[in-house]
């Protein structure tokens, strides 16, 4: 019984240490602004496509926004007379939000790690997104295994569904 009590004590002590380390690693204050998002994901202008993280539940969900403005470079050619945000950029923004959820859930990322966009299923485009729209991304973690996450991602404008997809992101080490 003494051995088992000691084991239980060590297990509880170790668990407390793990929890404390994780709490020290992640200091989240919402909303998370663009300058702090840059500490999470490696993207920079003009390819950083999320402006703010407004909600986060570790291992479960994240909500982020993108303010679509006329001065973004894609509108020079897509389309000059009728500017529409390209669907692939909306998908990329959703993937960036998925990566942010994974990184926040893990308590941060090492400088030699990047989450790469690894797959997409069931993508559907329901409405056009134009300058002055605010995209709200609702991300849900469906599954995570060995550095690969599967997410349900939804983009809305004024509460109306614009894009939905299942997205996969994979964590990989990179050399700098």
Helices and strands as residue ranges (DSSP letters): H 2-25, E 32-33, H 34-40, E 52-57, E 61-67, G 73-76, H 87-106, E 113-125, E 134-145, E 148-157, E 160-173
